[in-house]
Amino acid sequence: IQTWACANCGEIITKRGVVKHLDKCPKRQEALSAAEASSRPVETLWHLRVQDSYDKDFWLDLEMVGSASLDKLDKYLRSIWLECCGHLSEFTIGGWGGQDIGKARKANAIFEPGLVLRHLYDFGTTSETDIKVVGFREGKVTTKHPIALVNSPRLWMCGYDGPAESPY
């Protein structure tokens, strides 16, 4: 079983245990309380499970602001996982030949629990990533960025002591 670490407290968690852990994680609850006390606006925040379409051992959980575009998600995935040479990419429902979803679309306009998007990167030797909408919450963001990592591969935790943030 592939284990990863909570980006809030560092506890080692399994893929199946992420949602349950986030609901009880003391450090996450502290971050949520601090966010609620801030002057940031209340938004819909989407919990996303991002994983390799063919090797389910490679996965991340993200929280994305509903007012952010898929372009922000594309740039985030490039910055932490995919980018090497500025290749083309697209989002679809149904993979190759499926329904194209424009990158300018806002998360709130298309996300709903259970939806699975396919992110295709580099149309020569394509990386295919599934993005499943696990759920959502109404509240205030815990970072100044529209996307935040909520779990990390264990090897990414070296020297790390807080949730990863997107520059996008």
C-alpha positions as CSV (number, residue, x, y, z in Angstrom):
1,I,0.0,0.0,0.0
2,Q,1.4,3.4,-1.0
3,T,1.5,5.7,2.0
4,W,1.8,9.5,1.8
5,A,2.1,12.2,4.4
6,C,-0.5,14.8,5.5
7,A,0.8,18.2,4.3
8,N,-0.6,19.7,7.6
9,C,0.8,17.4,10.3
10,G,3.1,14.9,8.5
11,E,1.1,11.9,9.7
12,I,1.5,8.9,7.3
13,I,-1.8,8.1,5.7
14,T,-3.1,5.7,3.0
15,K,-5.1,6.8,0.0
16,R,-8.3,5.5,1.5
17,G,-7.7,7.3,4.7
18,V,-7.1,10.9,3.4
19,V,-10.7,12.2,3.8
20,K,-11.1,10.7,7.3
21,H,-7.7,12.0,8.4
22,L,-8.4,15.6,7.1
23,D,-11.6,15.7,9.1
24,K,-9.8,15.0,12.3
25,C,-6.3,16.4,11.7
26,P,-5.6,18.9,14.5
27,K,-3.2,21.0,12.4
28,R,-5.7,21.1,9.5
29,Q,-8.4,22.2,11.9
30,E,-6.1,24.9,13.3
31,A,-5.5,26.1,9.7
32,L,-9.3,26.1,9.0
33,S,-10.0,28.0,12.1
34,A,-7.4,30.6,11.3
35,A,-8.8,30.9,7.8
36,E,-12.3,31.4,9.1
37,A,-11.1,34.2,11.3
38,S,-9.5,36.0,8.3
39,S,-11.1,38.6,6.1
40,R,-11.0,36.3,3.1
41,P,-14.3,35.7,1.3
42,V,-16.3,32.5,1.8
43,E,-15.9,30.3,-1.3
44,T,-16.6,26.8,-2.5
45,L,-13.4,24.8,-2.1
46,W,-13.1,21.6,-4.1
47,H,-11.3,18.5,-2.8
48,L,-9.6,16.8,-5.8
49,R,-7.8,13.5,-6.1
50,V,-5.2,13.7,-8.8
51,Q,-3.7,10.4,-9.9
52,D,-1.9,8.8,-12.8
53,S,-4.5,7.3,-15.1
54,Y,-2.7,4.0,-15.3
55,D,-0.6,3.7,-12.2
56,K,-2.8,4.4,-9.2
57,D,0.2,4.5,-6.8
58,F,0.9,8.0,-8.0
59,W,-1.7,10.4,-6.5
60,L,-2.1,13.7,-4.8
61,D,-5.0,15.4,-3.0
62,L,-5.6,19.1,-3.6
63,E,-8.0,21.8,-2.5
64,M,-9.0,24.2,-5.2
65,V,-11.0,27.4,-5.0
66,G,-14.2,27.3,-7.0
67,S,-13.6,30.7,-8.6
68,A,-10.2,29.5,-10.1
69,S,-10.0,28.4,-13.7
70,L,-8.8,25.1,-15.0
71,D,-5.8,27.0,-16.4
72,K,-4.6,27.5,-12.8
73,L,-5.0,23.7,-12.2
74,D,-3.0,23.0,-15.4
75,K,-0.2,25.3,-14.3
76,Y,-0.2,23.8,-10.8
77,L,0.1,20.3,-12.2
78,R,2.9,21.4,-14.5
79,S,4.8,23.0,-11.6
80,I,4.6,20.0,-9.3
81,W,4.3,17.0,-11.5
82,L,4.5,17.2,-15.3
83,E,6.4,20.1,-16.8
84,C,9.5,19.6,-18.7
85,C,9.3,21.3,-22.0
86,G,6.1,23.4,-22.3
87,H,4.0,20.8,-24.1
88,L,0.4,21.3,-25.0
89,S,-2.3,20.0,-22.6
90,E,-6.1,19.7,-22.3
91,F,-8.8,18.7,-20.0
92,T,-11.5,16.2,-21.1
93,I,-14.4,14.2,-19.7
94,G,-13.9,10.7,-21.2
95,G,-10.2,10.9,-22.1
96,W,-9.0,10.9,-25.8
97,G,-11.9,11.7,-28.0
98,G,-14.0,12.8,-25.0
99,Q,-15.6,16.1,-24.3
100,D,-13.0,18.9,-24.2
101,I,-13.3,21.3,-21.3
102,G,-11.7,24.7,-21.9
103,K,-9.0,25.8,-19.5
104,A,-10.8,29.2,-19.0
105,R,-13.7,27.4,-17.3
106,K,-14.1,28.0,-13.6
107,A,-14.1,25.1,-11.2
108,N,-17.5,26.1,-9.9
109,A,-19.0,25.9,-13.4
110,I,-18.1,22.3,-14.0
111,F,-17.1,20.5,-10.8
112,E,-19.5,18.3,-8.9
113,P,-18.8,15.4,-6.5
114,G,-17.8,12.3,-8.5
115,L,-16.8,14.1,-11.7
116,V,-13.6,12.7,-13.2
117,L,-11.6,14.9,-15.6
118,R,-8.7,13.6,-17.6
119,H,-5.7,15.9,-18.0
120,L,-3.7,15.1,-21.1
121,Y,-0.2,16.6,-21.2
122,D,2.2,16.3,-24.2
123,F,0.4,14.9,-27.2
124,G,3.5,12.9,-28.3
125,T,4.2,10.8,-25.3
126,T,1.1,11.7,-23.4
127,S,0.9,11.8,-19.6
128,E,-2.7,11.1,-18.6
129,T,-3.9,12.1,-15.2
130,D,-7.3,11.6,-13.7
131,I,-8.8,14.3,-11.5
132,K,-11.7,13.1,-9.4
133,V,-13.8,15.6,-7.5
134,V,-13.9,13.9,-4.1
135,G,-16.1,16.6,-2.4
136,F,-16.3,20.2,-1.4
137,R,-16.6,22.5,1.5
138,E,-17.9,26.1,1.9
139,G,-15.4,28.2,3.8
140,K,-12.3,30.4,3.5
141,V,-9.1,29.3,1.9
142,T,-6.2,28.4,4.1
143,T,-3.6,30.0,1.8
144,K,-3.3,33.0,-0.4
145,H,-3.2,30.7,-3.5
146,P,-6.2,29.1,-5.3
147,I,-4.7,25.6,-5.0
148,A,-3.2,23.9,-2.0
149,L,-1.7,20.4,-1.6
150,V,-3.3,18.5,1.3
151,N,-1.1,15.4,1.2
152,S,2.5,14.8,0.0
153,P,4.5,11.8,-1.1
154,R,6.7,10.8,1.9
155,L,9.8,11.7,0.0
156,W,8.6,15.3,-0.5
157,M,8.4,15.8,3.3
158,C,12.1,16.2,3.9
159,G,12.6,19.6,5.4
160,Y,9.0,20.5,4.9
161,D,6.8,21.8,7.7
162,G,3.5,23.1,6.2
163,P,1.0,22.8,3.4
164,A,2.4,23.2,0.0
165,E,1.0,26.2,-1.9
166,S,0.7,27.0,-5.5
167,P,2.2,30.1,-7.0
168,Y,-0.8,30.1,-9.5
